[in-house]
Amino acid sequence: MATDLTPPDPSLVLDYIEAFRRSKTMFAGVSLGVFDRLADGPKTANELAPDIHADADTLERLLNALVGLGLLTKSGDLYANTPAANAYLTSASPHRFTGYINYSNDVIWKLWANLEDAVREGTHRWKQTYGTEGPIFDRFFENEARKREFLMGMHGFGVLSSPHVANAFDLSRFRLVADLGGATGHLTIALCQRWPNLNGIVFDLPAAVPLANEIVGASPVKDRIAVVAGDFFTGDLPKADLYALGRILHDWTTAKCEKLLKRIVDALPPGGGLLIAEKLLWEDKSGPRWAQLQDLNMLTCTEGRERTLGEYESLLLAAGFREVTGCRTPSPIDAVLAVK
């Protein structure tokens, strides 16, 4: 029998070889300020180069690549932002992802360079990459600019995902939600906007409070939300009949998750709830890709991992919850509701 020696289509492999180049090209455009400068209107490479302290010839090469990625348009010698670039890649946009992009470029990029060692050793790469043991979030709060950039990075994803989480379940029976580790308050704001019966508390470390006050203060539900400083692992939790954990549990070991969930159960009244916002792996962990790659991100960057609904259910039932329901959303974040 003749053997077919024709190799399979290599396009998938070739696409992945190039994938990191596409990411880095966008990261460079954000870092250099290309999209911010073009937010004021189209410019040529020669006009833009002095503004961002770049060589005009090599800048033109970057701009052409950004056109190829669909992030800029080109008419003659003039370059302009696309609507998506104006919305997500400019630092003045309320929908911006710039904080998370800069965090990815400045921090995660270097950690991922050591992914093989993370897989071999089963631990995050902070010591290998930056010479520090942790706690891992200290680096983000080491100065005001870095703290704000990190929190605004989380805010960008929150603005996109939190309305879907707020709409995942009927929360009309609850009266007060305390969002533990609530950062800028995006989830609390979305919950209070969706459920007019709810008041909210954004509970986070003292370093996060000023920006939370700023974001909450500019929201249409500011009169129903308080911002409170505290540590959910060691301090007293604010009284509430609904707690929320938005992208919190995936940062931590199972033991730390168990500790936090037990603290929440003890603080809740009977019938109280816990709303968890995380991306759920499928039960056999064969997808979705976003969750799988975020799981590797947690490996390199934190002590944690992404989990299936079944794994969250096991943690929650063991902590003392009696009912667990999951909901997949069309956003980067899914939702789980547990009832005491």
WOBEL-V229677 format. One record per residue. N is the residue number from 0. RES is the residue in one small letter. OMEGA is omega as a letter, one per 20 degrees, with the letter a starting at -180 (NA if undefined). NEAR is the number of other ideal C-beta (glycine too) atoms within 8 Angstrom. D_CENTER is the distance of its C-alpha to the mean C-alpha in Angstrom with 1 decimal. Layout:
BEGIN
{{N | RES | OMEGA | NEAR | D_CENTER} {N | RES | OMEGA | NEAR | D_CENTER}}
END
This chain:
BEGIN
{{0 | m | r | 2 | 53.9} {1 | a | r | 3 | 52.2} {2 | t | r | 4 | 48.7} {3 | d | a | 4 | 46.1} {4 | l | r | 4 | 44.9} {5 | t | a | 4 | 42.6} {6 | p | r | 4 | 39.1} {7 | p | r | 4 | 36.1} {8 | d | a | 4 | 34.1} {9 | p | a | 7 | 32.1} {10 | s | a | 6 | 29.7} {11 | l | r | 7 | 26.7} {12 | v | r | 7 | 27.2} {13 | l | r | 8 | 27.9} {14 | d | a | 8 | 24.7} {15 | y | r | 7 | 22.6} {16 | i | a | 6 | 24.8} {17 | e | a | 8 | 23.9} {18 | a | a | 8 | 20.1} {19 | f | r | 6 | 19.1} {20 | r | r | 7 | 21.5} {21 | r | r | 9 | 19.8} {22 | s | a | 9 | 16.4} {23 | k | r | 10 | 18.3} {24 | t | r | 12 | 20.4} {25 | m | r | 13 | 17.6} {26 | f | a | 13 | 16.1} {27 | a | r | 10 | 19.7} {28 | g | r | 13 | 20.2} {29 | v | a | 14 | 17.4} {30 | s | a | 8 | 18.5} {31 | l | r | 9 | 22.1} {32 | g | a | 9 | 21.7} {33 | v | a | 14 | 23.1} {34 | f | r | 14 | 21.2} {35 | d | a | 9 | 21.8} {36 | r | a | 11 | 25.5} {37 | l | r | 15 | 25.8} {38 | a | r | 9 | 24.4} {39 | d | a | 4 | 27.9} {40 | g | a | 5 | 29.7} {41 | p | r | 7 | 30.7} {42 | k | r | 11 | 32.0} {43 | t | r | 8 | 33.8} {44 | a | a | 13 | 32.7} {45 | n | r | 7 | 35.6} {46 | e | a | 8 | 34.5} {47 | l | a | 16 | 30.9} {48 | a | r | 12 | 31.7} {49 | p | a | 6 | 33.2} {50 | d | a | 9 | 30.3} {51 | i | r | 11 | 27.8} {52 | h | a | 5 | 30.5} {53 | a | r | 9 | 30.5} {54 | d | a | 6 | 33.4} {55 | a | a | 9 | 34.2} {56 | d | a | 7 | 35.0} {57 | t | r | 8 | 31.9} {58 | l | r | 13 | 29.7} {59 | e | r | 9 | 31.4} {60 | r | r | 8 | 30.5} {61 | l | a | 13 | 26.7} {62 | l | r | 14 | 27.1} {63 | n | r | 9 | 28.9} {64 | a | r | 9 | 26.2} {65 | l | r | 14 | 23.6} {66 | v | r | 12 | 26.2} {67 | g | r | 6 | 26.3} {68 | l | r | 10 | 22.6} {69 | g | a | 6 | 23.0} {70 | l | r | 13 | 21.2} {71 | l | r | 14 | 24.5} {72 | t | a | 8 | 27.9} {73 | k | r | 10 | 31.3} {74 | s | a | 6 | 34.6} {75 | g | r | 4 | 37.4} {76 | d | a | 5 | 36.1} {77 | l | r | 9 | 33.6} {78 | y | a | 14 | 29.8} {79 | a | r | 11 | 27.6} {80 | n | r | 13 | 24.0} {81 | t | r | 10 | 23.2} {82 | p | r | 6 | 21.8} {83 | a | r | 9 | 18.4} {84 | a | r | 13 | 18.5} {85 | n | a | 12 | 19.7} {86 | a | a | 10 | 17.0} {87 | y | a | 12 | 13.8} {88 | l | r | 17 | 15.3} {89 | t | a | 14 | 17.4} {90 | s | r | 6 | 16.7} {91 | a | a | 6 | 18.7} {92 | s | r | 10 | 17.0} {93 | p | a | 4 | 15.4} {94 | h | a | 9 | 13.1} {95 | r | r | 14 | 12.2} {96 | f | a | 11 | 9.4} {97 | t | r | 14 | 11.6} {98 | g | a | 16 | 9.9} {99 | y | r | 11 | 7.1} {100 | i | r | 13 | 10.2} {101 | n | r | 13 | 12.4} {102 | y | r | 13 | 10.4} {103 | s | a | 11 | 10.5} {104 | n | a | 13 | 14.1} {105 | d | a | 7 | 15.3} {106 | v | a | 11 | 13.9} {107 | i | a | 11 | 12.4} {108 | w | a | 11 | 15.2} {109 | k | r | 10 | 17.8} {110 | l | a | 13 | 16.5} {111 | w | r | 9 | 16.4} {112 | a | a | 7 | 20.0} {113 | n | a | 12 | 21.0} {114 | l | a | 11 | 19.6} {115 | e | r | 6 | 23.2} {116 | d | r | 9 | 24.0} {117 | a | r | 13 | 20.9} {118 | v | r | 8 | 22.3} {119 | r | a | 6 | 25.8} {120 | e | r | 6 | 25.3} {121 | g | a | 6 | 22.5} {122 | t | r | 5 | 20.7} {123 | h | a | 11 | 17.9} {124 | r | a | 13 | 19.1} {125 | w | a | 13 | 18.8} {126 | k | a | 8 | 22.6} {127 | q | a | 6 | 23.5} {128 | t | a | 10 | 21.3} {129 | y | r | 7 | 21.5} {130 | g | a | 4 | 24.4} {131 | t | r | 8 | 22.6} {132 | e | a | 4 | 22.4} {133 | g | j | 6 | 19.9} {134 | p | a | 4 | 18.7} {135 | i | a | 10 | 15.7} {136 | f | r | 6 | 13.9} {137 | d | a | 9 | 17.3} {138 | r | a | 11 | 16.7} {139 | f | a | 10 | 13.9} {140 | f | a | 11 | 16.4} {141 | e | r | 7 | 19.5} {142 | n | a | 6 | 20.2} {143 | e | a | 5 | 19.4} {144 | a | a | 6 | 18.1} {145 | r | r | 11 | 15.7} {146 | k | a | 14 | 14.5} {147 | r | a | 10 | 14.1} {148 | e | r | 11 | 12.3} {149 | f | a | 12 | 9.6} {150 | l | r | 13 | 9.4} {151 | m | r | 13 | 9.6} {152 | g | r | 15 | 6.8} {153 | m | a | 13 | 4.5} {154 | h | a | 13 | 7.4} {155 | g | r | 15 | 7.4} {156 | f | a | 13 | 5.0} {157 | g | r | 14 | 6.9} {158 | v | r | 10 | 10.0} {159 | l | a | 9 | 9.8} {160 | s | a | 13 | 9.2} {161 | s | r | 16 | 10.9} {162 | p | r | 9 | 14.3} {163 | h | r | 12 | 14.4} {164 | v | a | 17 | 13.7} {165 | a | a | 13 | 16.3} {166 | n | a | 6 | 18.7} {167 | a | a | 10 | 18.5} {168 | f | r | 8 | 21.3} {169 | d | a | 4 | 24.4} {170 | l | a | 14 | 23.6} {171 | s | a | 6 | 26.8} {172 | r | a | 5 | 28.5} {173 | f | a | 13 | 26.1} {174 | r | a | 7 | 26.9} {175 | l | r | 12 | 24.5} {176 | v | r | 17 | 20.8} {177 | a | a | 14 | 19.5} {178 | d | a | 16 | 15.7} {179 | l | a | 14 | 15.5} {180 | g | a | 10 | 13.0} {181 | g | r | 15 | 12.3} {182 | a | a | 14 | 11.1} {183 | t | r | 15 | 12.1} {184 | g | a | 16 | 13.4} {185 | h | a | 13 | 11.6} {186 | l | r | 15 | 12.1} {187 | t | r | 16 | 15.6} {188 | i | a | 15 | 16.5} {189 | a | r | 13 | 15.8} {190 | l | a | 17 | 17.8} {191 | c | r | 15 | 20.6} {192 | q | a | 11 | 20.8} {193 | r | a | 9 | 21.1} {194 | w | a | 11 | 23.4} {195 | p | r | 4 | 26.1} {196 | n | a | 6 | 27.4} {197 | l | q | 14 | 24.4} {198 | n | a | 10 | 24.1} {199 | g | r | 17 | 21.1} {200 | i | r | 16 | 20.3} {201 | v | a | 16 | 17.2} {202 | f | a | 14 | 17.7} {203 | d | a | 13 | 16.1} {204 | l | a | 9 | 17.6} {205 | p | a | 5 | 20.2} {206 | a | a | 6 | 18.4} {207 | a | a | 12 | 15.6} {208 | v | a | 11 | 18.4} {209 | p | r | 6 | 19.7} {210 | l | r | 12 | 16.6} {211 | a | r | 15 | 16.1} {212 | n | a | 9 | 19.7} {213 | e | a | 8 | 19.4} {214 | i | r | 13 | 16.7} {215 | v | a | 15 | 18.5} {216 | g | r | 7 | 21.8} {217 | a | a | 6 | 21.2} {218 | s | r | 11 | 20.3} {219 | p | a | 4 | 23.1} {220 | v | a | 10 | 22.8} {221 | k | a | 9 | 23.0} {222 | d | a | 4 | 26.3} {223 | r | a | 8 | 24.9} {224 | i | r | 16 | 22.1} {225 | a | r | 7 | 22.7} {226 | v | a | 12 | 20.5} {227 | v | r | 8 | 21.7} {228 | a | r | 8 | 21.2} {229 | g | a | 11 | 21.2} {230 | d | a | 6 | 20.1} {231 | f | r | 11 | 19.4} {232 | f | a | 8 | 21.0} {233 | t | a | 3 | 24.1} {234 | g | r | 7 | 24.8} {235 | d | r | 4 | 26.1} {236 | l | r | 14 | 23.7} {237 | p | r | 9 | 24.4} {238 | k | r | 6 | 26.6} {239 | a | r | 13 | 25.1} {240 | d | r | 10 | 25.8} {241 | l | r | 15 | 22.2} {242 | y | r | 16 | 19.3} {243 | a | r | 16 | 15.7} {244 | l | a | 13 | 13.0} {245 | g | a | 16 | 9.4} {246 | r | r | 10 | 7.3} {247 | i | a | 11 | 10.3} {248 | l | a | 13 | 12.8} {249 | h | r | 14 | 11.1} {250 | d | a | 9 | 11.4} {251 | w | r | 11 | 15.1} {252 | t | r | 7 | 18.4} {253 | t | a | 6 | 20.3} {254 | a | r | 6 | 22.7} {255 | k | r | 10 | 20.3} {256 | c | r | 12 | 18.7} {257 | e | r | 11 | 22.4} {258 | k | a | 9 | 23.2} {259 | l | a | 15 | 20.5} {260 | l | r | 13 | 21.3} {261 | k | r | 10 | 25.0} {262 | r | a | 11 | 24.5} {263 | i | r | 13 | 23.0} {264 | v | a | 11 | 25.8} {265 | d | a | 6 | 28.3} {266 | a | a | 9 | 27.1} {267 | l | r | 13 | 27.0} {268 | p | r | 6 | 30.2} {269 | p | a | 5 | 31.5} {270 | g | r | 8 | 29.8} {271 | g | a | 13 | 26.6} {272 | g | r | 14 | 23.3} {273 | l | r | 17 | 19.8} {274 | l | a | 16 | 16.9} {275 | i | r | 13 | 14.1} {276 | a | r | 14 | 10.8} {277 | e | r | 13 | 9.7} {278 | k | a | 12 | 10.3} {279 | l | r | 14 | 14.0} {280 | l | r | 13 | 16.0} {281 | w | a | 10 | 19.5} {282 | e | r | 7 | 22.2} {283 | d | r | 4 | 23.7} {284 | k | r | 8 | 20.3} {285 | s | r | 4 | 21.5} {286 | g | i | 8 | 18.4} {287 | p | a | 8 | 16.3} {288 | r | a | 6 | 15.4} {289 | w | a | 8 | 11.6} {290 | a | r | 13 | 11.8} {291 | q | a | 12 | 14.4} {292 | l | r | 8 | 12.7} {293 | q | r | 11 | 9.6} {294 | d | r | 11 | 12.6} {295 | l | r | 9 | 14.1} {296 | n | r | 10 | 11.1} {297 | m | r | 13 | 11.4} {298 | l | a | 13 | 15.1} {299 | t | a | 13 | 15.1} {300 | c | a | 12 | 12.8} {301 | t | r | 10 | 13.4} {302 | e | a | 8 | 16.1} {303 | g | a | 10 | 14.3} {304 | r | r | 7 | 13.9} {305 | e | a | 12 | 12.9} {306 | r | r | 12 | 15.8} {307 | t | r | 10 | 18.1} {308 | l | r | 11 | 19.2} {309 | g | r | 7 | 22.4} {310 | e | r | 8 | 20.9} {311 | y | r | 16 | 19.2} {312 | e | r | 10 | 22.5} {313 | s | r | 8 | 24.4} {314 | l | a | 14 | 22.5} {315 | l | r | 13 | 22.8} {316 | l | r | 10 | 26.5} {317 | a | r | 7 | 27.4} {318 | a | r | 11 | 26.0} {319 | g | r | 8 | 28.3} {320 | f | a | 13 | 26.6} {321 | r | a | 6 | 29.0} {322 | e | a | 6 | 27.0} {323 | v | r | 13 | 23.7} {324 | t | r | 8 | 22.5} {325 | g | r | 11 | 19.6} {326 | c | r | 10 | 18.4} {327 | r | a | 5 | 16.6} {328 | t | r | 11 | 15.2} {329 | p | a | 3 | 15.1} {330 | s | r | 8 | 11.4} {331 | p | a | 7 | 8.5} {332 | i | r | 15 | 8.8} {333 | d | a | 13 | 12.3} {334 | a | r | 14 | 14.4} {335 | v | r | 15 | 17.1} {336 | l | r | 13 | 19.8} {337 | a | a | 12 | 22.2} {338 | v | r | 11 | 25.4} {339 | k | NA | 13 | 27.7}}
END
